[in-house]
């Protein structure tokens, strides 16, 4: 079946009469170099805006000029104070707070910043599409989002009342994630006006996620502990985790050195910020995190406040150090999940065995 952009936008956002839609993209500058995929993504942003313009003629809603802004250079960083619309400079706050729906097709993730605007304005929702590629029109963007929502709901129910998540990786390492006092959220591909709960999604969508307990309660440390394997270009690195923080790195190659430098530059980056189950059965693993994470289990380090955690921009030494980085273990990745189980008051429930979900 051929991809239909207008159908996707209608099904996901269900835009209503009187709404104001804003589509945005970031721009390369200075030391932040352009690339072909980013260039095409900016073209896609213009195409998505035009699709909204056409839909708005019949639907009675307005679509603003394309918003562009200087790329932040980091996933999870705050947005700049201003951008441009229709050839004129505009304050970022004004552009976003004047709309009811915003879509950001960007090189660097704006998800955390857009979540902040959701908190500031009730009638505001946003979709973040960092790293979107046109080929996804034939993969994860074409999923049956009714089925995606069903799977997200099953995983959400499995995580209710969970005290921990126990994961054993195909490489032999194990890690237990402390889930006490936390509530899961779903990104199921639906974002109508007035949606209850989280009002920001990724596209492509399809995951249920939760932030591990980060130890913010007085006298109650986090129990997240174990080893997390990471493999890049054939180099395997083992991260040692205690009290929800990456405390040590085993490995002698360039990836190990890069990670050591990353965490040494700012200790806030070592926070275990998320564990999640991607469940979009059309998602394929190619190395693009936006889609990879929708294909299976993943965790992330760094910023967590936009997902329900406590580590925000102020926890970092400087705004330029902010990061939220996902590590994925779906089919197609060099390391997968041998077993993942939720543990709670009612016992232990298996979620994944040998890389395959057993709850669907």
C-alpha positions in Angstrom: 0.0 0.0 0.0 1.4 3.4 -1.0 2.2 5.8 1.8 -0.4 8.6 2.3 1.0 11.5 4.2 -2.3 13.3 4.6 -3.9 10.1 6.0 -1.1 9.7 8.5 -1.5 13.3 9.7 -5.2 13.0 9.9 -5.1 9.6 11.8 -2.5 10.7 14.3 -3.4 14.3 15.1 -7.2 14.6 14.2 -6.7 18.3 13.9 -9.9 20.3 14.8 -11.4 23.5 13.4 -9.8 26.6 14.9 -6.4 25.0 15.7 -3.1 26.5 14.8 -0.4 24.1 13.4 3.3 24.8 13.3 6.0 22.7 11.5 9.7 23.4 12.3 13.1 22.2 11.3 16.7 23.0 12.5 19.5 24.4 10.3 23.2 23.6 10.1 25.6 26.4 11.0 29.2 27.0 11.9 30.8 23.7 13.0 27.5 21.8 12.7 27.9 20.4 9.2 25.0 19.6 6.8 24.4 16.1 5.4 22.2 14.6 2.7 19.6 13.1 5.0 19.3 16.3 7.0 18.9 18.3 3.8 16.1 15.9 2.7 14.5 16.1 6.1 14.2 19.9 5.7 12.5 19.3 2.4 10.1 16.8 4.1 9.3 19.5 6.7 8.2 21.8 3.9 6.1 19.0 2.4 4.5 18.1 5.7 3.6 21.8 6.2 2.0 21.9 2.7 0.0 18.8 3.5 -1.3 20.5 6.7 -2.1 23.7 4.6 -4.3 21.5 2.3 -5.9 19.7 5.2 -6.6 23.0 6.9 -8.6 24.4 4.0 -11.2 21.7 4.4 -10.7 21.3 8.2 -10.9 25.0 9.2 -7.5 25.2 10.9 -4.5 27.4 10.2 -1.0 26.3 9.4 1.8 28.9 10.1 4.9 29.6 8.0 7.7 27.0 8.4 9.7 27.7 11.5 13.5 27.4 11.2 16.2 27.8 13.8 19.9 27.2 14.4 20.5 23.6 15.3 21.3 23.0 19.0 24.0 20.5 18.3 22.8 18.1 21.0 19.9 15.7 21.6 17.8 16.9 24.5 19.2 20.5 24.6 16.9 23.4 25.1 15.8 25.3 22.0 17.3 28.7 21.1 15.5 31.8 22.1 14.5 32.7 18.5 14.0 31.4 15.0 12.7 32.6 11.7 9.2 32.4 10.1 8.4 33.8 6.7 11.7 35.5 6.4 11.3 37.3 9.8 12.9 36.7 13.1 10.5 35.4 15.8 10.7 34.5 19.5 10.6 30.8 20.0 8.2 31.2 22.9 5.8 33.2 20.8 5.9 30.8 17.9 5.2 27.8 20.1 2.8 29.2 22.6 0.7 30.7 19.8 0.0 27.3 18.3 -1.9 24.2 19.4 0.1 21.6 17.5 3.8 21.6 16.7 5.8 19.1 14.6 9.7 19.3 14.7 11.5 17.4 11.9 15.0 17.9 13.1 18.6 16.7 13.1 18.9 17.1 16.9 16.1 15.9 19.2 13.8 18.7 20.5 11.6 16.2 22.5 12.7 17.4 25.9 12.2 21.1 25.1 8.8 20.5 23.5 7.7 18.6 26.6 8.5 21.8 28.5 6.0 23.7 26.4 3.4 21.0 27.0 3.8 21.8 30.7 3.4 25.5 30.1 0.3 25.4 27.9 -2.6 23.1 28.3 -3.9 23.3 24.7 -0.6 22.3 23.2 0.8 19.1 21.9 3.8 18.2 19.9 5.4 15.5 17.7 9.2 15.2 17.7 10.9 13.6 14.6 14.7 13.7 15.1 16.5 11.9 12.4 13.4 11.2 10.3 14.2 9.6 6.9 12.0 9.4 3.9 12.5 5.6 3.7 10.5 5.3 6.9 7.4 6.1 4.8 7.7 2.4 3.8 8.5 1.1 7.2 7.5 2.3 10.7 5.4 5.3 9.5 3.2 2.8 7.6 2.4 0.7 10.6 -1.1 -0.2 11.7 -1.2 2.2 14.6 -4.3 0.5 16.0 -2.1 -2.6 16.5 0.8 -0.4 17.9 -1.6 1.1 20.4 -2.8 -2.4 21.5 0.8 -3.5 22.1 1.7 -0.3 24.0 -1.4 -0.8 26.3 -0.3 -4.4 27.0 3.2 -3.3 28.0 1.8 -0.4 30.0 -0.4 -2.8 32.0 2.5 -5.1 32.6 4.5 -2.3 34.2 1.8 -1.1 36.6 2.9 -1.6 40.1 6.3 -2.9 39.0 9.1 -2.7 41.5 11.9 -3.7 39.1 12.8 -4.8 35.6 15.3 -7.6 35.3 17.1 -7.9 32.0 19.6 -10.5 30.8 21.4 -9.7 27.6 22.5 -12.2 24.9 26.1 -11.3 25.7 25.6 -12.6 29.3 25.4 -9.3 31.2 22.5 -8.6 33.6 21.0 -5.4 34.9 18.2 -4.7 37.3 16.3 -1.4 36.9 14.6 0.1 40.0 11.0 1.0 39.0 9.7 2.0 42.4 7.5 5.1 42.6 7.5 5.4 38.8 4.7 5.2 36.2 5.0 4.1 32.6 3.9 6.2 29.7 3.0 5.2 26.2 3.9 6.7 22.8 1.3 4.9 20.7 1.0 7.1 17.6 -2.1 9.0 18.6 -2.1 12.7 19.5 -5.6 14.2 19.2 -6.4 17.6 20.8 -7.2 17.2 24.5 -5.3 13.9 24.8 -5.0 12.9 28.5 -1.5 12.2 29.9 1.6 12.8 27.9 1.0 15.2 25.0 4.2 14.6 23.1 5.1 11.8 20.8 7.8 10.7 18.5 7.0 9.7 14.9 7.4 7.0 14.0 5.7 5.9 17.2 5.4 2.7 19.2 6.9 2.3 22.6 6.0 2.1 26.3 8.7 3.7 28.5 9.5 4.4 32.2 12.2 6.3 34.0 14.0 4.2 36.7 13.9 5.6 40.2 16.9 8.0 40.4 17.4 8.1 44.2 15.8 11.5 44.8 14.0 10.4 48.1 15.9 11.2 51.2 17.5 8.1 52.7 16.3 5.8 49.8 18.9 5.1 47.2 18.2 3.7 43.8 18.6 -0.1 43.4 19.4 0.1 39.7 22.5 -2.0 39.4 24.3 -4.4 37.0 26.2 -4.3 33.7 25.0 -2.9 30.4 26.7 -4.0 27.2 27.2 -1.6 24.3 28.6 -2.6 20.9 29.6 -0.2 18.2 31.4 -1.2 15.0 32.4 -4.5 16.4 33.8 -3.1 19.7 32.1 -4.2 22.8 32.1 -2.1 25.9 30.7 -3.0 29.3 29.1 -0.3 31.5 29.0 -0.9 35.2 26.0 0.6 36.9 25.3 1.2 40.6 22.7 3.4 42.2 21.3 4.2 38.7 24.6 5.7 37.6 27.2 4.5 35.2 30.2 4.1 37.5 32.7 2.3 35.3 33.6 1.4 31.7 35.3 -1.8 30.6 37.0 -1.7 27.2 40.2 -0.4 25.5 39.0 0.6 22.1 37.9 4.0 20.7 34.2 3.6 21.7 35.3 2.9 25.3 37.5 6.0 25.3 34.6 8.1 23.8 32.3 7.0 26.5 34.8 7.7 29.2 35.3 11.2 27.9 31.5 11.7 27.6 30.8 10.8 31.2 33.9 12.5 32.5 32.9 15.8 30.9 29.6 15.8 32.8 28.6 13.4 35.5 24.8 14.0 34.8 25.3 12.2 31.5 25.8 9.0 33.5 22.2 8.9 34.8 20.1 6.0 33.7 17.3 8.0 32.2 14.9 5.5 30.7 14.0 1.9 30.0 11.6 1.2 27.2 9.9 -1.5 25.1 9.6 -0.5 21.4 6.6 -2.4 19.8 6.1 -1.1 16.3 6.2 -4.2 14.2 7.0 -2.3 11.0 10.1 -0.7 12.5 13.5 -1.9 11.1 16.9 -1.6 12.6 19.3 0.5 10.5 21.3 2.5 13.0 18.8 5.4 13.1 17.8 5.6 16.7 14.4 7.2 16.0 13.2 4.0 14.3 15.5 1.5 16.0 14.1 2.2 19.4 10.6 1.4 18.2 11.7 -2.1 17.2 12.6 -3.4 20.7 14.0 -3.0 24.2 16.2 0.0 24.9 17.6 2.2 27.7 19.0 5.7 27.7 21.4 7.8 29.7 21.4 11.5 30.5 18.4 13.8 30.8 15.1 12.3 32.1 12.8 15.1 33.3 10.9 15.2 30.0 9.9 11.5 30.6 8.9 11.8 34.2 12.3 11.7 35.9 14.3 14.3 37.9 17.4 15.0 35.9 17.0 18.2 33.8 19.1 20.8 32.1 20.2 22.3 35.5 21.7 19.0 36.6 24.4 19.4 33.8 27.5 21.6 34.2 26.4 23.6 31.2 23.5 23.5 28.7 25.8 22.3 25.9 26.5 19.1 27.8 22.8 18.0 27.9 22.2 14.6 26.3 19.6 11.9 26.2 21.0 8.9 24.3 19.2 5.6 23.7 21.0 2.3 23.4 18.9 -0.3 21.5 18.8 -4.2 21.6 16.2 -5.0 19.0 16.5 -7.7 16.4 19.1 -6.6 14.0 21.3 -5.1 16.7 24.5 -7.0 17.6 23.4 -7.5 21.2 19.8 -8.5 22.0 17.7 -9.3 25.1 17.8 -12.9 26.2 15.2 -12.3 28.9 13.4 -9.3 30.3 10.9 -9.7 33.2 8.9 -7.3 35.4 8.9 -8.0 39.1 6.2 -6.6 41.4 3.9 -7.5 44.3 2.1 -10.1 42.2 5.3 -11.8 41.2 7.4 -12.0 38.1 6.1 -11.6 34.6 8.2 -12.4 31.5 8.1 -9.8 28.7 10.8 -10.9 26.3 12.5 -14.3 25.8 15.3 -14.8 23.2 14.7 -11.4 21.6 10.9 -12.0 21.1 8.0 -10.5 23.0 5.9 -13.2 24.8 3.1 -10.9 25.9 1.5 -10.1 22.5 
